[in-house]
Amino acid sequence: MRLRAAVGGTAVLAAVVVSGCANPFGRQYEYEEQYYLNTNGKVTVTVDASIPALVALRGLALDPSPAGHTDRQQIRKLYEDAGCRVTRLPDPWRRDGRRFIQVSIQSDDVRELAKCTPLSWSTYSGLVPEEGPVGALGAVPHVRYQQTVGAATPGDPGAVNWTGGEIVAVKLHLPSRILDHNARDIVSHLPREQERGNILTWEQRLSDRRAGTPIVIDVKMDPQSILFRTLWLFAGAFGAALFAMAVVIWLVMRRGRKSAS
């Protein structure tokens, strides 16, 4: 009985572990674009997508069948021939019987991403300086980033085992403090909280993305990066500590001179 109980407990634990490992990084996406923005406008975009989604949404000439071979060099060439600066293309993987690939793309100016055809369904405003509302300390400056993901370039992926619950996402990894944004939850439509690491996510159902329903992105943020502000805070704290130490030394020396006289 003890052996049976131990085996049963192990089976339960294994089931928990397996179910917990099924999705250890949160919600899974059929197609995802992650934008790593810098305050100077430079950007790295990482696309994680199934091969059928790349065919259905971006019209890429790829074999979407589950049994097909994922040729990384072919995918690199497709992106580079389309005007993209590809920096990374790791090994493909499988999920739910579909083949997935990741492509990383860099640009010195986020506005230039429209020249990369697989990303040209978006219009990019760049980081535009603006003056905020006037308060007690005057107008507070900020930068505004806007992006609209427009219609897909439809391709025929054939018969795909999609269930209708697949989701597309655009994620912004932002370099400075977020002041305002329009990201909303895909189900409740309530404003989304920013995620750890200064991340905002816009989600859409794959069916809506294929139909061309736009994703409208609007974010306001500090013009200075979090790192820059942190360094200034450290510098200010260090300067204040040095000043306090100098004052203490001056007071001690002054008291010593008075005692000597």
C-alpha angles and dihedrals in degrees: 000000000000090000091049091049091049092049090047092050091049091051092051091048091049091050091051092048093048093047090046092049093048090085110006095159100053128252117012121224133208090210125011135175116195117194118201102195129194124202090244091060098257114136143185117204121199116196117198111183146145115251091241089053091051088053095044097043106028101025093233116172097243135131104253096187117121091234094050125113119251106224107195093191090054091051092047090051092049091054096041092047086052091059100264125137101224114200103169138020112170128189117301123243140197132239129172090354093304130111118240133195137188124215125183119203130185133202132177089219124034089215089063091063088089086073088065101082098210087056096038094096084084130072113214124204097191121220104314119193114230138174115240128214117304113256137165090296095043128253113347111221121221139160124245127210121194130180131169120197106209136185122337124241097239123222132171112255092176120219109354125178092235114150099201093254096091116125135207120208141192114199127192119204099198126203100212143037113298113234101177139351142169101224111137136185113264093227107033096027087220119138112280122234116239112255129234111287094037093285128157124190131203114194133193135173114258090236091057091047091052088050090054099246102165125242108217116201123191124168135168119199144162114284091228123070121247089244091053092049091046092052090050091050091051091047091049093048091047091048091049090050091051091048092050090049091050091051091051092049091047092050092048092049092046091051089048092053091049091051091050092052 
